[in-house]
Amino acid sequence: MSENPSYKSGFVTLIGRPNVGKSTLMNHLIGQKIAITSNKPQTTRNRIQTVLTLPEGQIVFLDTPGIHKSKNKLGDYMVNVAERTLNEVDVILWLVEPSNFIGAGERHIIEQLKKVKTPVILVINKTDTVKRDEVLEYIDTYRKEMDFQEIVPVSALKGNNTEVLIQCILKYLPYGPAFYDEDTVTDQPMRQIVAELIREKALRLLEEEIPHGIAVSIEQMKMRKSIWDIEATIVCERDSHKGIVIGKGGQMLKKIGSKARPEIEDMLESKVNLQLWVKVKKDWRDSDFLLKNFGYNPKDMDA
């Protein structure tokens, strides 16, 4: 398939302010849940690579952390990963919310985009929340700010106009063979996806009670007969947070486990015995050692 001279393949990064729907869009485009989603900003901490293989080409998506002003070493890492990616890819998808107001965060991203030569496709997401006429106004507002290769309005949640977006992306990819086998969906290690699924459930269930200062570490993951035994630790920054994560009589921890288990079983295509623990590691987001332990490379903070 990939020996076809008209076949295209390339790398596409999704950027945008935190919580604009990057992970939701990527999950929809590849038709599988790889990136976790929640209504909390900065949910995605690592650069997640996923693959969409089509008859006419292969698109490798990089879902990066949102570009924002950082407050700690974890924040520095996230911003560096996002901004460095801009020069390493074939196409940039910049996701924005449907609005006529271009705030300081968006202006910061525009400044970054003006420095690169990579083609930029503006994606106006969440169009299912506004009227059609308003979308045309928002397109006009952004068109005046920068010369985009394409402007595509979509709804990642509903899947509206995503096929058009895929065709727009293919237009700007170079000709060449596929990078991955056609059955590859992600390069994420299985342990990392399991950890992220648990973290997603914790973020959703804890809502506003705990800031996003939690991480999940997989202590053990092994197959026994036809069951996966998984032991994972939810790490938080304060003793008071530990009590909230565990909940009265351990109810919250049980709920996190019962929500995460079915999705882990779907992914592993096997029964799962999931054991969750909670530990306090004060200021882990400012510790190079702990960040590395949780899968974030401290070298990326100085890049």
BELWOFEN-V437196 format. One record per pair of residues at least 6 apart in sequence whose C-alpha atoms are under 6 Angstrom apart, sorted by the first residue. I is the first residue (numbers start at 1). J is the second residue. Records with the same first field share a line. If there is no record, write none. Layout:
I=J  J
This chain:
2=177  178
7=56  57  175  176
8=57  174  175  176
9=57  58  59  176  178
10=59  90  173
11=60  61  89  90
12=61  89  90  91  92
13=61  62  92
14=63  93
15=94
16=66  94  95
17=66  67
18=41  42  66
19=41
23=35
25=156
27=33
30=52
36=200
44=65
45=65
47=63  64
48=62  63
49=61  62  186  187
50=60  61  185  186
51=59  60  185  186
52=58  59
53=182
58=178
64=82
65=78  82
67=79
70=76
72=286
73=286
74=285
76=301
77=300  301
91=118  119
92=120
93=121  122
94=122  123
95=123  124
96=124  125
97=124  125
98=124
99=138
100=138
120=148  149
121=148  149  150  151
122=151
123=151  152  153
124=153
125=154  155
126=155
127=154  155
128=155
154=160  161
195=216
198=260
201=256
202=256
214=235  236
215=234  235
216=233  234  235
217=232  233
218=232
219=231  232
220=230  231
221=229  230
222=228  229
227=271  272
228=272
229=273
230=274
231=275
232=276
233=276  277  278
234=278
235=278  279  280
236=280
237=280  281  282  283
238=280
246=252  253
265=271  272
284=290
288=298
